[in-house]
């Protein structure tokens, strides 16, 4: 069972499907949490009289095995003898977060030659413009770079082009303030912001094509290569979480809490194995 951080789990039922369709006499339920102790009386455990459990305000540390023992009576119809039987049900419950999204953008510009000092100035100016477009979303441009290459084209001969690459990232200074207004750990709000930033940047480059065709009498020395804009989606997980489509194939796109004996110190997408597995808790950020 996968539970989004800070939300309530679905109700866990202390019986299987077949048993739930039958009459159960004098049922009693004992729920044990991952720490091996009874959940009776715990503030975060909503226990119903019919043996259902909801874990409220789920956190990393609440991950693990939840075990319920159902005791019930069987009454022999002929002798009216009673005997008590026990059945045990075990649920593995894991905290998860939505992955944080970022976008890697590739775009090209034609230039007069590769040695031009204007190339570097143009690149810096481009970054400023793009940052201005998305700054109100608390997003920014990171890991930006460009290289100049000679490109032979079938119709135009040899051209010089700037191959520009940058990442649209949702964690510009001040992003936490926006986060405090959003419930449940903020990933959904963050992902909406960075998606809007990506769309704005895409619109900016599509307008370049229009401007070159309709607004400039003489084409600038450095100008956008039509249809060269492309975007790659990048996921990252918060520390203590990672993706694992083998262990957690039912939640393959989620960032699931790291298992005991593993850890994630940064915003990568994998939980690393501890060399000395002393970590006994879920969601470790270090060994």
N, C-alpha and C positions, 0 to 999 in steps of 0.2 A: 504494500500500500504506500503510495507517495502523497505526502502532504506538503503543500506550499507553505513556506516559512510564514509565521505569524497568523496563519489561518487555523480553522478547526478541522480536525480529521473527519472523514465520513464516519458514520456509526459502524463499529465493528460488532458483529453478531456472534454470540457465544454458542453457536451450533452450526452445523452444515445445512445445506439446502434441504436435504431429505428429512432431517430431524425437524426443521422448521415447519414442514407440512404435516407433522404428526402431533398427537396429543402428548404433552409432557406433564408428568405428575410430580408435584412438590419440587419444582426445580430450584436449585440454589447455584449461585454463580460466584466464583472467586477469580478476580482479575489480578494478575501479577505484572508489574512494569519491568522495564529493562534493567532496573537496579535490583531485581529479585524481591522487591517488597510489594505488599498489597496496595492497590490503588484506592481502596476504600478511604474516603475522607480527604483525599488530595484535592486541592483547590482547582487544579487543571483537568481533573478527570470527571466527566459527566457520566455517571453510571445510572442506568434506568433499572426499574424493577424487573424488566423482562431480559436483563442480562446484556443490554447493549452498552458499548463504551464509545464515548467521543472524547478525544484528547484536544483540549482547547489551547489556542495561542501557541501553536507548535514551534519548537526551537530545535536547533541541532542536537542538543543534549537529550532530547526526548526520543531520538531515533533508537531503534533496536527491537528486541523481541517482546511482544505483548502476548501473554499466555492466559487463557481462561480455562478454568476447570468447571465443568457442568456436572453437578450431582443431581440425579433424579431417581425416582422410585419406580420399580416394576412390580405390579400387583398381579399375582396369578389368579386368573378368573375362577378357577375351580376351588382352590384352597384359601384364597384371599391372603396368601402369604406375601409379605413385602420383602423386597431386597433392594439395596441401594447400588446403583452403578455410577461410574464416573467416566466422563469423556473429556479429553484435553484438546483444545484448539490453540494453534499458535499463529500469530501474525507478525511478519517482519514489516516494520513501519519506518519509512525514511523521509527525512526533511529534504525538500528541494527548493531551488530558486530558478526563476527564468534566467536564461543566459543573457549577459549584457551584449548588446549588438554594437558593432562599429563597422565602418565601410572603408575599404581600400579603393581609391579612385585612380584610374590611369587616363591620361589625356595627352594629346600631342599638339605642338605648335610648329609651324614653318618659320624658319629664321634665315637671314641672308647667309651667314656662315657660323661655324662652330666657335671660332675664337672671339666673337664679339663680346665686349664687356657689357653691352646692353642686355645680353642673355641673362646674366646674373641679376641685374637690376629689375628686369622684367619678372623674373621668378619671385623675387622678394615682394614686388608690388602685387603680383597675383595672389600670394599668400595673404597679404593684408586685406585685399578686396574680399577674398573668400571668408576670412575670419570675421569681417564686418557683417557679411550676409547672415552668419549663423550665431553671432555673439549673444543675441537676446535669448537664444535657446540654451545657453550655457554649454554650447558645443564649441570645439575648436579643431584646427588643423594640426596634426602631429606627424612625425616621421616623414617629412616631406623631402623630396630630392628630385633632381633632374639630370639627365645626360643628353648630350648632343650627338646625333648619329647622322651619317650620310645615307640617304635613302634613294635608291634608283627606282624610278617608277616607269611603267611602260609608255606613258604619254608625255610626261614632263621632263624626262631625263633625270639628272642627279639633283636632289634637293637636300637641304639640311633641316633636320627636325629636332626639336626639344621633346624628349620623352619625360613627361612629368608624372610623378607618383606622390600621393599623400593619403593620410588616413583621416577620416572624419570621426572624431572621438567625442563622447558625450560627457566627459569629466573635466570640463574647463573650470577654472576657479569659480567658486560660488555654487557649484552643482548641488552641494549638500543642502543649502538653504531651500532649494526647490524641492529637494527630497523630503524635507520635514513636513511639507504640506501633503505628501502622498502617503497613503497607508501601505502596510505590508511590504516594507523593504525597498520600495521605489523602482524596482527593475522595469515594471510596465511603463511608468511615466518616463523613465530614462530612455527606454527603447522607442517610445513615441517621439521624444524630442530629437533623437539622432536620425530617425527616419525622416522627420520633417527637414532636418538639416541636409540630408542626402538629396531630398527632392528639390530643395532650393538651389543647391549647387548644380544639379542636373539641368534645372531651368535656366540658370545663368549661362551654361555652355550652349544650350540650344538657342539662346538669344544671340550668341556670338555668330552663329551661322546666318541668322536673319540679318544682323547688322552688316556683316561682310557683303551680303548680296544686295542690300537695299539702302544702306546708310553711308557707306564710304565711297567717295569718288576715286581715291587712290588707296589701294590695299596697304595696310600698315606693314612695316618690315617684319614684325613678328606677329603672326596671326594664327588663329585656331584652325586645326585640321578638321574638316567636316566629318561628323560621325565617329570621331576618335575617342569620345567619352565612354568609359566602361567602369562598372562597379563590381567589386567582389565583397561578399558578405563575410564578416569575421565575428566569431563568438568568443566571449571570454567568461570565466566564472569568478565569483568572489572567492577570496581565500577561505580554505576549509571545504570547498566544493569542487567537483569535477564531473566530467562526462565519462560514461562507460557503457557503450551500447551492447556489451556482452553481459555484464553483471546486471545492468538495469535496462534491458531491451524494451521494457514497457514504458520507459521514460527516457528514451535515447537522446532526445534533444534537450533534456533538462540538465541543470547543474545539480547533481545529487550529492548529499553530504558524504565526505570521505569516511570510509570504514575505519574501525580501529586498526592500528598498524600501518595506516597510510596517512598522508598529509598533503596539503597544498598551501605553499607560503605566499603565492602571488595570484595574479589574474590569469593564469594559464587555464587549460581545460582538462588537465589530468591530475589525479591524485597520485603522488609518488609513494613508493614503498619505503618505509623506514628501515635503515640498515640494522638498527637495534630496536626491534619492535616493542618498545616499552609503552607506546601510546595505546591506552585502553579505551579512549573516548572517541565518539564520532565528531567529525568536523575539526580535526586537528590542523593547526596552521604551521606547526613545527614538530620535530621529534623531541 
